[in-house]
Amino acid sequence: MAERGGLARRSVGGSRFLYDSFDAAQARIEASERVAEARREALDYRLARIEAGLERLERRLWLAVYGVAAAVLLHGALALLDLAG
């Protein structure tokens, strides 16, 4: 009876050695997915930092453009005042 139970167990559940390689492969796939997710999160973080830096740079450039425009207008206004006076 014990042998018959053993045979029945194998035919229903199979040998654990048959499924160990599948479990290892599944574990490797899950680990790869976790690594890929961590890399994606790191990439998203870095991209957010780059975008924030670009926004700051853009603000500084516009400030410089407005500063130059103001200096040119001021120089022109002073030249007009000098001609009128």
PyMOL Python script that loads the backbone (N, CA, C, O; Angstrom):
from pymol import cmd

cmd.read_pdbstr("""\
ATOM      1  N   MET A   1       0.820  -1.191   0.000  1.00  0.00           N
ATOM      2  CA  MET A   1       0.000   0.000   0.000  1.00  0.00           C
ATOM      3  C   MET A   1       0.865   1.256   0.000  1.00  0.00           C
ATOM      4  O   MET A   1       0.536   2.248  -0.651  1.00  0.00           O
ATOM      5  N   ALA A   2       1.964   1.205   0.730  1.00  0.00           N
ATOM      6  CA  ALA A   2       2.809   2.387   0.775  1.00  0.00           C
ATOM      7  C   ALA A   2       3.353   2.705  -0.612  1.00  0.00           C
ATOM      8  O   ALA A   2       3.468   3.866  -1.007  1.00  0.00           O
ATOM      9  N   GLU A   3       3.693   1.611  -1.357  1.00  0.00           N
ATOM     10  CA  GLU A   3       4.200   1.853  -2.704  1.00  0.00           C
ATOM     11  C   GLU A   3       3.103   2.413  -3.588  1.00  0.00           C
ATOM     12  O   GLU A   3       3.332   3.317  -4.392  1.00  0.00           O
ATOM     13  N   ARG A   4       1.926   1.870  -3.432  1.00  0.00           N
ATOM     14  CA  ARG A   4       0.820   2.351  -4.250  1.00  0.00           C
ATOM     15  C   ARG A   4       0.546   3.818  -3.921  1.00  0.00           C
ATOM     16  O   ARG A   4       0.291   4.616  -4.823  1.00  0.00           O
ATOM     17  N   GLY A   5       0.597   4.181  -2.629  1.00  0.00           N
ATOM     18  CA  GLY A   5       0.406   5.578  -2.258  1.00  0.00           C
ATOM     19  C   GLY A   5       1.515   6.444  -2.828  1.00  0.00           C
ATOM     20  O   GLY A   5       1.278   7.570  -3.267  1.00  0.00           O
ATOM     21  N   GLY A   6       2.734   5.906  -2.816  1.00  0.00           N
ATOM     22  CA  GLY A   6       3.859   6.635  -3.379  1.00  0.00           C
ATOM     23  C   GLY A   6       3.707   6.840  -4.870  1.00  0.00           C
ATOM     24  O   GLY A   6       4.024   7.912  -5.388  1.00  0.00           O
ATOM     25  N   LEU A   7       3.228   5.828  -5.563  1.00  0.00           N
ATOM     26  CA  LEU A   7       3.009   5.960  -6.997  1.00  0.00           C
ATOM     27  C   LEU A   7       1.892   6.942  -7.289  1.00  0.00           C
ATOM     28  O   LEU A   7       1.974   7.736  -8.226  1.00  0.00           O
ATOM     29  N   ALA A   8       0.854   6.878  -6.482  1.00  0.00           N
ATOM     30  CA  ALA A   8      -0.255   7.804  -6.693  1.00  0.00           C
ATOM     31  C   ALA A   8       0.211   9.235  -6.446  1.00  0.00           C
ATOM     32  O   ALA A   8      -0.187  10.157  -7.158  1.00  0.00           O
ATOM     33  N   ARG A   9       1.038   9.408  -5.456  1.00  0.00           N
ATOM     34  CA  ARG A   9       1.539  10.747  -5.145  1.00  0.00           C
ATOM     35  C   ARG A   9       2.374  11.286  -6.297  1.00  0.00           C
ATOM     36  O   ARG A   9       2.277  12.463  -6.643  1.00  0.00           O
ATOM     37  N   ARG A  10       3.200  10.420  -6.895  1.00  0.00           N
ATOM     38  CA  ARG A  10       4.027  10.869  -8.009  1.00  0.00           C
ATOM     39  C   ARG A  10       3.194  11.192  -9.237  1.00  0.00           C
ATOM     40  O   ARG A  10       3.477  12.160  -9.944  1.00  0.00           O
ATOM     41  N   SER A  11       2.203  10.416  -9.488  1.00  0.00           N
ATOM     42  CA  SER A  11       1.410  10.659 -10.685  1.00  0.00           C
ATOM     43  C   SER A  11       0.555  11.908 -10.552  1.00  0.00           C
ATOM     44  O   SER A  11       0.264  12.572 -11.548  1.00  0.00           O
ATOM     45  N   VAL A  12       0.151  12.234  -9.332  1.00  0.00           N
ATOM     46  CA  VAL A  12      -0.653  13.437  -9.138  1.00  0.00           C
ATOM     47  C   VAL A  12       0.246  14.661  -9.015  1.00  0.00           C
ATOM     48  O   VAL A  12       0.061  15.648  -9.726  1.00  0.00           O
ATOM     49  N   GLY A  13       1.216  14.592  -8.112  1.00  0.00           N
ATOM     50  CA  GLY A  13       2.045  15.764  -7.845  1.00  0.00           C
ATOM     51  C   GLY A  13       3.330  15.778  -8.632  1.00  0.00           C
ATOM     52  O   GLY A  13       3.883  16.845  -8.901  1.00  0.00           O
ATOM     53  N   GLY A  14       3.814  14.611  -9.005  1.00  0.00           N
ATOM     54  CA  GLY A  14       5.058  14.541  -9.725  1.00  0.00           C
ATOM     55  C   GLY A  14       6.243  14.638  -8.789  1.00  0.00           C
ATOM     56  O   GLY A  14       6.078  14.887  -7.594  1.00  0.00           O
ATOM     57  N   SER A  15       7.399  14.451  -9.306  1.00  0.00           N
ATOM     58  CA  SER A  15       8.622  14.535  -8.524  1.00  0.00           C
ATOM     59  C   SER A  15       8.985  15.992  -8.298  1.00  0.00           C
ATOM     60  O   SER A  15       8.833  16.833  -9.184  1.00  0.00           O
ATOM     61  N   ARG A  16       9.459  16.269  -7.115  1.00  0.00           N
ATOM     62  CA  ARG A  16       9.858  17.655  -6.852  1.00  0.00           C
ATOM     63  C   ARG A  16      11.049  18.050  -7.711  1.00  0.00           C
ATOM     64  O   ARG A  16      11.252  19.234  -7.982  1.00  0.00           O
ATOM     65  N   PHE A  17      11.842  17.066  -8.143  1.00  0.00           N
ATOM     66  CA  PHE A  17      13.000  17.361  -8.978  1.00  0.00           C
ATOM     67  C   PHE A  17      12.585  17.799 -10.385  1.00  0.00           C
ATOM     68  O   PHE A  17      13.352  18.466 -11.079  1.00  0.00           O
ATOM     69  N   LEU A  18      11.379  17.425 -10.803  1.00  0.00           N
ATOM     70  CA  LEU A  18      10.881  17.889 -12.088  1.00  0.00           C
ATOM     71  C   LEU A  18      10.590  19.378 -12.063  1.00  0.00           C
ATOM     72  O   LEU A  18      10.765  20.063 -13.071  1.00  0.00           O
ATOM     73  N   TYR A  19      10.149  19.885 -10.924  1.00  0.00           N
ATOM     74  CA  TYR A  19       9.700  21.269 -10.831  1.00  0.00           C
ATOM     75  C   TYR A  19      10.734  22.210 -10.240  1.00  0.00           C
ATOM     76  O   TYR A  19      10.555  23.427 -10.290  1.00  0.00           O
ATOM     77  N   ASP A  20      11.822  21.671  -9.676  1.00  0.00           N
ATOM     78  CA  ASP A  20      12.848  22.537  -9.088  1.00  0.00           C
ATOM     79  C   ASP A  20      13.453  23.473 -10.124  1.00  0.00           C
ATOM     80  O   ASP A  20      13.677  24.648  -9.831  1.00  0.00           O
ATOM     81  N   SER A  21      13.721  22.981 -11.320  1.00  0.00           N
ATOM     82  CA  SER A  21      14.326  23.845 -12.337  1.00  0.00           C
ATOM     83  C   SER A  21      13.351  24.946 -12.741  1.00  0.00           C
ATOM     84  O   SER A  21      13.765  26.075 -13.006  1.00  0.00           O
ATOM     85  N   PHE A  22      12.044  24.623 -12.789  1.00  0.00           N
ATOM     86  CA  PHE A  22      11.061  25.650 -13.118  1.00  0.00           C
ATOM     87  C   PHE A  22      10.962  26.687 -12.011  1.00  0.00           C
ATOM     88  O   PHE A  22      10.805  27.877 -12.284  1.00  0.00           O
ATOM     89  N   ASP A  23      11.055  26.240 -10.758  1.00  0.00           N
ATOM     90  CA  ASP A  23      11.026  27.178  -9.633  1.00  0.00           C
ATOM     91  C   ASP A  23      12.243  28.090  -9.665  1.00  0.00           C
ATOM     92  O   ASP A  23      12.131  29.287  -9.402  1.00  0.00           O
ATOM     93  N   ALA A  24      13.403  27.533  -9.986  1.00  0.00           N
ATOM     94  CA  ALA A  24      14.621  28.351 -10.064  1.00  0.00           C
ATOM     95  C   ALA A  24      14.508  29.345 -11.213  1.00  0.00           C
ATOM     96  O   ALA A  24      14.898  30.505 -11.077  1.00  0.00           O
ATOM     97  N   ALA A  25      13.979  28.893 -12.338  1.00  0.00           N
ATOM     98  CA  ALA A  25      13.825  29.799 -13.477  1.00  0.00           C
ATOM     99  C   ALA A  25      12.832  30.904 -13.142  1.00  0.00           C
ATOM    100  O   ALA A  25      13.047  32.065 -13.491  1.00  0.00           O
ATOM    101  N   GLN A  26      11.753  30.544 -12.472  1.00  0.00           N
ATOM    102  CA  GLN A  26      10.761  31.545 -12.077  1.00  0.00           C
ATOM    103  C   GLN A  26      11.363  32.541 -11.093  1.00  0.00           C
ATOM    104  O   GLN A  26      11.104  33.742 -11.176  1.00  0.00           O
ATOM    105  N   ALA A  27      12.172  32.033 -10.155  1.00  0.00           N
ATOM    106  CA  ALA A  27      12.827  32.921  -9.192  1.00  0.00           C
ATOM    107  C   ALA A  27      13.779  33.871  -9.911  1.00  0.00           C
ATOM    108  O   ALA A  27      13.868  35.048  -9.562  1.00  0.00           O
ATOM    109  N   ARG A  28      14.502  33.350 -10.931  1.00  0.00           N
ATOM    110  CA  ARG A  28      15.405  34.197 -11.707  1.00  0.00           C
ATOM    111  C   ARG A  28      14.633  35.264 -12.472  1.00  0.00           C
ATOM    112  O   ARG A  28      15.073  36.410 -12.562  1.00  0.00           O
ATOM    113  N   ILE A  29      13.492  34.889 -13.020  1.00  0.00           N
ATOM    114  CA  ILE A  29      12.666  35.851 -13.752  1.00  0.00           C
ATOM    115  C   ILE A  29      12.149  36.930 -12.810  1.00  0.00           C
ATOM    116  O   ILE A  29      12.168  38.115 -13.143  1.00  0.00           O
ATOM    117  N   GLU A  30      11.689  36.519 -11.635  1.00  0.00           N
ATOM    118  CA  GLU A  30      11.185  37.493 -10.666  1.00  0.00           C
ATOM    119  C   GLU A  30      12.291  38.423 -10.193  1.00  0.00           C
ATOM    120  O   GLU A  30      12.072  39.623 -10.024  1.00  0.00           O
ATOM    121  N   ALA A  31      13.484  37.867  -9.979  1.00  0.00           N
ATOM    122  CA  ALA A  31      14.610  38.714  -9.569  1.00  0.00           C
ATOM    123  C   ALA A  31      14.966  39.703 -10.673  1.00  0.00           C
ATOM    124  O   ALA A  31      15.252  40.869 -10.402  1.00  0.00           O
ATOM    125  N   SER A  32      14.946  39.233 -11.917  1.00  0.00           N
ATOM    126  CA  SER A  32      15.234  40.126 -13.047  1.00  0.00           C
ATOM    127  C   SER A  32      14.190  41.228 -13.145  1.00  0.00           C
ATOM    128  O   SER A  32      14.520  42.376 -13.440  1.00  0.00           O
ATOM    129  N   GLU A  33      12.930  40.882 -12.899  1.00  0.00           N
ATOM    130  CA  GLU A  33      11.873  41.892 -12.933  1.00  0.00           C
ATOM    131  C   GLU A  33      12.061  42.924 -11.829  1.00  0.00           C
ATOM    132  O   GLU A  33      11.838  44.115 -12.047  1.00  0.00           O
ATOM    133  N   ARG A  34      12.472  42.470 -10.637  1.00  0.00           N
ATOM    134  CA  ARG A  34      12.710  43.422  -9.538  1.00  0.00           C
ATOM    135  C   ARG A  34      13.881  44.337  -9.863  1.00  0.00           C
ATOM    136  O   ARG A  34      13.830  45.534  -9.581  1.00  0.00           O
ATOM    137  N   VAL A  35      14.928  43.788 -10.450  1.00  0.00           N
ATOM    138  CA  VAL A  35      16.092  44.600 -10.835  1.00  0.00           C
ATOM    139  C   VAL A  35      15.692  45.610 -11.905  1.00  0.00           C
ATOM    140  O   VAL A  35      16.083  46.775 -11.843  1.00  0.00           O
ATOM    141  N   ALA A  36      14.911  45.159 -12.886  1.00  0.00           N
ATOM    142  CA  ALA A  36      14.465  46.068 -13.945  1.00  0.00           C
ATOM    143  C   ALA A  36      13.596  47.181 -13.374  1.00  0.00           C
ATOM    144  O   ALA A  36      13.705  48.331 -13.797  1.00  0.00           O
ATOM    145  N   GLU A  37      12.737  46.848 -12.418  1.00  0.00           N
ATOM    146  CA  GLU A  37      11.888  47.871 -11.792  1.00  0.00           C
ATOM    147  C   GLU A  37      12.723  48.874 -11.004  1.00  0.00           C
ATOM    148  O   GLU A  37      12.462  50.076 -11.047  1.00  0.00           O
ATOM    149  N   ALA A  38      13.731  48.375 -10.282  1.00  0.00           N
ATOM    150  CA  ALA A  38      14.608  49.277  -9.523  1.00  0.00           C
ATOM    151  C   ALA A  38      15.374  50.196 -10.473  1.00  0.00           C
ATOM    152  O   ALA A  38      15.532  51.385 -10.199  1.00  0.00           O
ATOM    153  N   ARG A  39      15.845  49.643 -11.586  1.00  0.00           N
ATOM    154  CA  ARG A  39      16.563  50.462 -12.573  1.00  0.00           C
ATOM    155  C   ARG A  39      15.643  51.508 -13.182  1.00  0.00           C
ATOM    156  O   ARG A  39      16.056  52.643 -13.415  1.00  0.00           O
ATOM    157  N   ARG A  40      14.394  51.127 -13.441  1.00  0.00           N
ATOM    158  CA  ARG A  40      13.433  52.077 -14.000  1.00  0.00           C
ATOM    159  C   ARG A  40      13.137  53.208 -13.019  1.00  0.00           C
ATOM    160  O   ARG A  40      13.039  54.370 -13.412  1.00  0.00           O
ATOM    161  N   GLU A  41      12.996  52.856 -11.731  1.00  0.00           N
ATOM    162  CA  GLU A  41      12.772  53.893 -10.716  1.00  0.00           C
ATOM    163  C   GLU A  41      13.961  54.842 -10.641  1.00  0.00           C
ATOM    164  O   GLU A  41      13.787  56.056 -10.534  1.00  0.00           O
ATOM    165  N   ALA A  42      15.172  54.284 -10.699  1.00  0.00           N
ATOM    166  CA  ALA A  42      16.373  55.125 -10.660  1.00  0.00           C
ATOM    167  C   ALA A  42      16.441  56.019 -11.893  1.00  0.00           C
ATOM    168  O   ALA A  42      16.817  57.187 -11.794  1.00  0.00           O
ATOM    169  N   LEU A  43      16.081  55.481 -13.042  1.00  0.00           N
ATOM    170  CA  LEU A  43      16.085  56.271 -14.266  1.00  0.00           C
ATOM    171  C   LEU A  43      15.040  57.384 -14.200  1.00  0.00           C
ATOM    172  O   LEU A  43      15.311  58.514 -14.607  1.00  0.00           O
ATOM    173  N   ASP A  44      13.847  57.069 -13.687  1.00  0.00           N
ATOM    174  CA  ASP A  44      12.816  58.097 -13.524  1.00  0.00           C
ATOM    175  C   ASP A  44      13.282  59.197 -12.576  1.00  0.00           C
ATOM    176  O   ASP A  44      13.026  60.377 -12.817  1.00  0.00           O
ATOM    177  N   TYR A  45      13.968  58.812 -11.498  1.00  0.00           N
ATOM    178  CA  TYR A  45      14.482  59.804 -10.537  1.00  0.00           C
ATOM    179  C   TYR A  45      15.507  60.712 -11.217  1.00  0.00           C
ATOM    180  O   TYR A  45      15.468  61.934 -11.074  1.00  0.00           O
ATOM    181  N   ARG A  46      16.425  60.086 -11.960  1.00  0.00           N
ATOM    182  CA  ARG A  46      17.452  60.891 -12.632  1.00  0.00           C
ATOM    183  C   ARG A  46      16.847  61.805 -13.695  1.00  0.00           C
ATOM    184  O   ARG A  46      17.267  62.952 -13.844  1.00  0.00           O
ATOM    185  N   LEU A  47      15.864  61.298 -14.430  1.00  0.00           N
ATOM    186  CA  LEU A  47      15.214  62.135 -15.436  1.00  0.00           C
ATOM    187  C   LEU A  47      14.489  63.313 -14.789  1.00  0.00           C
ATOM    188  O   LEU A  47      14.508  64.422 -15.322  1.00  0.00           O
ATOM    189  N   ALA A  48      13.855  63.076 -13.652  1.00  0.00           N
ATOM    190  CA  ALA A  48      13.184  64.170 -12.948  1.00  0.00           C
ATOM    191  C   ALA A  48      14.204  65.219 -12.507  1.00  0.00           C
ATOM    192  O   ALA A  48      13.946  66.419 -12.601  1.00  0.00           O
ATOM    193  N   ARG A  49      15.369  64.759 -12.024  1.00  0.00           N
ATOM    194  CA  ARG A  49      16.412  65.705 -11.618  1.00  0.00           C
ATOM    195  C   ARG A  49      16.935  66.497 -12.818  1.00  0.00           C
ATOM    196  O   ARG A  49      17.170  67.700 -12.709  1.00  0.00           O
ATOM    197  N   ILE A  50      17.115  65.836 -13.950  1.00  0.00           N
ATOM    198  CA  ILE A  50      17.585  66.522 -15.159  1.00  0.00           C
ATOM    199  C   ILE A  50      16.558  67.552 -15.617  1.00  0.00           C
ATOM    200  O   ILE A  50      16.915  68.671 -15.984  1.00  0.00           O
ATOM    201  N   GLU A  51      15.276  67.168 -15.595  1.00  0.00           N
ATOM    202  CA  GLU A  51      14.228  68.107 -16.006  1.00  0.00           C
ATOM    203  C   GLU A  51      14.175  69.320 -15.085  1.00  0.00           C
ATOM    204  O   GLU A  51      13.992  70.443 -15.555  1.00  0.00           O
ATOM    205  N   ALA A  52      14.331  69.108 -13.781  1.00  0.00           N
ATOM    206  CA  ALA A  52      14.331  70.231 -12.845  1.00  0.00           C
ATOM    207  C   ALA A  52      15.528  71.146 -13.121  1.00  0.00           C
ATOM    208  O   ALA A  52      15.399  72.369 -13.079  1.00  0.00           O
ATOM    209  N   GLY A  53      16.683  70.558 -13.401  1.00  0.00           N
ATOM    210  CA  GLY A  53      17.860  71.355 -13.729  1.00  0.00           C
ATOM    211  C   GLY A  53      17.674  72.154 -15.008  1.00  0.00           C
ATOM    212  O   GLY A  53      18.097  73.307 -15.096  1.00  0.00           O
ATOM    213  N   LEU A  54      17.035  71.533 -16.007  1.00  0.00           N
ATOM    214  CA  LEU A  54      16.782  72.250 -17.254  1.00  0.00           C
ATOM    215  C   LEU A  54      15.804  73.400 -17.056  1.00  0.00           C
ATOM    216  O   LEU A  54      15.955  74.456 -17.670  1.00  0.00           O
ATOM    217  N   GLU A  55      14.805  73.202 -16.207  1.00  0.00           N
ATOM    218  CA  GLU A  55      13.866  74.299 -15.920  1.00  0.00           C
ATOM    219  C   GLU A  55      14.573  75.462 -15.240  1.00  0.00           C
ATOM    220  O   GLU A  55      14.321  76.622 -15.566  1.00  0.00           O
ATOM    221  N   ARG A  56      15.470  75.154 -14.284  1.00  0.00           N
ATOM    222  CA  ARG A  56      16.237  76.220 -13.624  1.00  0.00           C
ATOM    223  C   ARG A  56      17.122  76.945 -14.627  1.00  0.00           C
ATOM    224  O   ARG A  56      17.224  78.172 -14.601  1.00  0.00           O
ATOM    225  N   LEU A  57      17.759  76.190 -15.505  1.00  0.00           N
ATOM    226  CA  LEU A  57      18.618  76.795 -16.523  1.00  0.00           C
ATOM    227  C   LEU A  57      17.805  77.675 -17.462  1.00  0.00           C
ATOM    228  O   LEU A  57      18.250  78.760 -17.837  1.00  0.00           O
ATOM    229  N   GLU A  58      16.623  77.218 -17.843  1.00  0.00           N
ATOM    230  CA  GLU A  58      15.775  78.017 -18.719  1.00  0.00           C
ATOM    231  C   GLU A  58      15.374  79.329 -18.052  1.00  0.00           C
ATOM    232  O   GLU A  58      15.374  80.382 -18.690  1.00  0.00           O
ATOM    233  N   ARG A  59      15.032  79.260 -16.762  1.00  0.00           N
ATOM    234  CA  ARG A  59      14.684  80.500 -16.042  1.00  0.00           C
ATOM    235  C   ARG A  59      15.863  81.458 -16.009  1.00  0.00           C
ATOM    236  O   ARG A  59      15.691  82.663 -16.189  1.00  0.00           O
ATOM    237  N   ARG A  60      17.050  80.932 -15.782  1.00  0.00           N
ATOM    238  CA  ARG A  60      18.238  81.796 -15.747  1.00  0.00           C
ATOM    239  C   ARG A  60      18.507  82.418 -17.110  1.00  0.00           C
ATOM    240  O   ARG A  60      18.868  83.591 -17.203  1.00  0.00           O
ATOM    241  N   LEU A  61      18.332  81.636 -18.159  1.00  0.00           N
ATOM    242  CA  LEU A  61      18.563  82.184 -19.500  1.00  0.00           C
ATOM    243  C   LEU A  61      17.573  83.288 -19.827  1.00  0.00           C
ATOM    244  O   LEU A  61      17.955  84.315 -20.387  1.00  0.00           O
ATOM    245  N   TRP A  62      16.284  83.089 -19.479  1.00  0.00           N
ATOM    246  CA  TRP A  62      15.299  84.140 -19.728  1.00  0.00           C
ATOM    247  C   TRP A  62      15.598  85.376 -18.898  1.00  0.00           C
ATOM    248  O   TRP A  62      15.396  86.497 -19.364  1.00  0.00           O
ATOM    249  N   LEU A  63      16.074  85.188 -17.682  1.00  0.00           N
ATOM    250  CA  LEU A  63      16.459  86.325 -16.850  1.00  0.00           C
ATOM    251  C   LEU A  63      17.603  87.093 -17.512  1.00  0.00           C
ATOM    252  O   LEU A  63      17.613  88.324 -17.513  1.00  0.00           O
ATOM    253  N   ALA A  64      18.565  86.362 -18.071  1.00  0.00           N
ATOM    254  CA  ALA A  64      19.675  87.018 -18.769  1.00  0.00           C
ATOM    255  C   ALA A  64      19.175  87.764 -19.998  1.00  0.00           C
ATOM    256  O   ALA A  64      19.617  88.882 -20.265  1.00  0.00           O
ATOM    257  N   VAL A  65      18.258  87.159 -20.749  1.00  0.00           N
ATOM    258  CA  VAL A  65      17.713  87.821 -21.950  1.00  0.00           C
ATOM    259  C   VAL A  65      16.987  89.100 -21.555  1.00  0.00           C
ATOM    260  O   VAL A  65      17.182  90.150 -22.168  1.00  0.00           O
ATOM    261  N   TYR A  66      16.144  89.006 -20.520  1.00  0.00           N
ATOM    262  CA  TYR A  66      15.425  90.209 -20.069  1.00  0.00           C
ATOM    263  C   TYR A  66      16.379  91.263 -19.527  1.00  0.00           C
ATOM    264  O   TYR A  66      16.140  92.459 -19.694  1.00  0.00           O
ATOM    265  N   GLY A  67      17.454  90.834 -18.881  1.00  0.00           N
ATOM    266  CA  GLY A  67      18.445  91.779 -18.373  1.00  0.00           C
ATOM    267  C   GLY A  67      19.143  92.509 -19.503  1.00  0.00           C
ATOM    268  O   GLY A  67      19.336  93.723 -19.435  1.00  0.00           O
ATOM    269  N   VAL A  68      19.520  91.784 -20.533  1.00  0.00           N
ATOM    270  CA  VAL A  68      20.172  92.414 -21.690  1.00  0.00           C
ATOM    271  C   VAL A  68      19.200  93.362 -22.386  1.00  0.00           C
ATOM    272  O   VAL A  68      19.583  94.464 -22.779  1.00  0.00           O
ATOM    273  N   ALA A  69      17.949  92.941 -22.540  1.00  0.00           N
ATOM    274  CA  ALA A  69      16.945  93.802 -23.183  1.00  0.00           C
ATOM    275  C   ALA A  69      16.734  95.079 -22.366  1.00  0.00           C
ATOM    276  O   ALA A  69      16.610  96.167 -22.928  1.00  0.00           O
ATOM    277  N   ALA A  70      16.696  94.943 -21.050  1.00  0.00           N
ATOM    278  CA  ALA A  70      16.525  96.120 -20.192  1.00  0.00           C
ATOM    279  C   ALA A  70      17.732  97.044 -20.309  1.00  0.00           C
ATOM    280  O   ALA A  70      17.572  98.264 -20.346  1.00  0.00           O
ATOM    281  N   ALA A  71      18.938  96.480 -20.369  1.00  0.00           N
ATOM    282  CA  ALA A  71      20.138  97.300 -20.503  1.00  0.00           C
ATOM    283  C   ALA A  71      20.144  98.047 -21.837  1.00  0.00           C
ATOM    284  O   ALA A  71      20.531  99.214 -21.893  1.00  0.00           O
ATOM    285  N   VAL A  72      19.717  97.378 -22.911  1.00  0.00           N
ATOM    286  CA  VAL A  72      19.677  98.031 -24.220  1.00  0.00           C
ATOM    287  C   VAL A  72      18.644  99.159 -24.211  1.00  0.00           C
ATOM    288  O   VAL A  72      18.910 100.249 -24.717  1.00  0.00           O
ATOM    289  N   LEU A  73      17.473  98.900 -23.640  1.00  0.00           N
ATOM    290  CA  LEU A  73      16.441  99.942 -23.565  1.00  0.00           C
ATOM    291  C   LEU A  73      16.900 101.116 -22.709  1.00  0.00           C
ATOM    292  O   LEU A  73      16.658 102.271 -23.058  1.00  0.00           O
ATOM    293  N   LEU A  74      17.555 100.829 -21.604  1.00  0.00           N
ATOM    294  CA  LEU A  74      18.058 101.890 -20.735  1.00  0.00           C
ATOM    295  C   LEU A  74      19.115 102.711 -21.471  1.00  0.00           C
ATOM    296  O   LEU A  74      19.122 103.939 -21.389  1.00  0.00           O
ATOM    297  N   HIS A  75      19.995 102.035 -22.181  1.00  0.00           N
ATOM    298  CA  HIS A  75      21.032 102.755 -22.939  1.00  0.00           C
ATOM    299  C   HIS A  75      20.386 103.631 -24.015  1.00  0.00           C
ATOM    300  O   HIS A  75      20.808 104.767 -24.235  1.00  0.00           O
ATOM    301  N   GLY A  76      19.362 103.097 -24.681  1.00  0.00           N
ATOM    302  CA  GLY A  76      18.658 103.898 -25.701  1.00  0.00           C
ATOM    303  C   GLY A  76      17.939 105.083 -25.089  1.00  0.00           C
ATOM    304  O   GLY A  76      17.963 106.175 -25.657  1.00  0.00           O
ATOM    305  N   ALA A  77      17.293 104.894 -23.933  1.00  0.00           N
ATOM    306  CA  ALA A  77      16.600 105.991 -23.263  1.00  0.00           C
ATOM    307  C   ALA A  77      17.589 107.060 -22.829  1.00  0.00           C
ATOM    308  O   ALA A  77      17.308 108.249 -22.977  1.00  0.00           O
ATOM    309  N   LEU A  78      18.729 106.671 -22.302  1.00  0.00           N
ATOM    310  CA  LEU A  78      19.741 107.651 -21.898  1.00  0.00           C
ATOM    311  C   LEU A  78      20.285 108.414 -23.105  1.00  0.00           C
ATOM    312  O   LEU A  78      20.554 109.612 -23.016  1.00  0.00           O
ATOM    313  N   ALA A  79      20.446 107.715 -24.237  1.00  0.00           N
ATOM    314  CA  ALA A  79      20.914 108.408 -25.439  1.00  0.00           C
ATOM    315  C   ALA A  79      19.889 109.415 -25.913  1.00  0.00           C
ATOM    316  O   ALA A  79      20.254 110.506 -26.350  1.00  0.00           O
ATOM    317  N   LEU A  80      18.594 109.066 -25.837  1.00  0.00           N
ATOM    318  CA  LEU A  80      17.534 110.019 -26.210  1.00  0.00           C
ATOM    319  C   LEU A  80      17.505 111.218 -25.267  1.00  0.00           C
ATOM    320  O   LEU A  80      17.317 112.347 -25.720  1.00  0.00           O
ATOM    321  N   LEU A  81      17.684 111.000 -23.988  1.00  0.00           N
ATOM    322  CA  LEU A  81      17.717 112.095 -23.033  1.00  0.00           C
ATOM    323  C   LEU A  81      18.910 113.008 -23.267  1.00  0.00           C
ATOM    324  O   LEU A  81      18.830 114.225 -23.102  1.00  0.00           O
ATOM    325  N   ASP A  82      20.007 112.395 -23.653  1.00  0.00           N
ATOM    326  CA  ASP A  82      21.228 113.184 -23.917  1.00  0.00           C
ATOM    327  C   ASP A  82      21.034 114.041 -25.173  1.00  0.00           C
ATOM    328  O   ASP A  82      21.512 115.175 -25.220  1.00  0.00           O
ATOM    329  N   LEU A  83      20.356 113.530 -26.167  1.00  0.00           N
ATOM    330  CA  LEU A  83      20.092 114.288 -27.388  1.00  0.00           C
ATOM    331  C   LEU A  83      19.074 115.406 -27.127  1.00  0.00           C
ATOM    332  O   LEU A  83      19.192 116.495 -27.688  1.00  0.00           O
ATOM    333  N   ALA A  84      18.079 115.137 -26.277  1.00  0.00           N
ATOM    334  CA  ALA A  84      17.056 116.139 -26.004  1.00  0.00           C
ATOM    335  C   ALA A  84      17.612 117.256 -25.114  1.00  0.00           C
ATOM    336  O   ALA A  84      17.150 118.395 -25.180  1.00  0.00           O
ATOM    337  N   GLY A  85      18.552 116.943 -24.326  1.00  0.00           N
ATOM    338  CA  GLY A  85      19.051 117.938 -23.362  1.00  0.00           C
ATOM    339  C   GLY A  85      20.182 118.723 -23.827  1.00  0.00           C
ATOM    340  O   GLY A  85      20.678 119.583 -23.100  1.00  0.00           O
TER     341      GLY A  85
END
""", "prot")
cmd.dss("prot")
cmd.show_as("cartoon", "prot")
cmd.util.cbc("prot")
cmd.orient("prot")
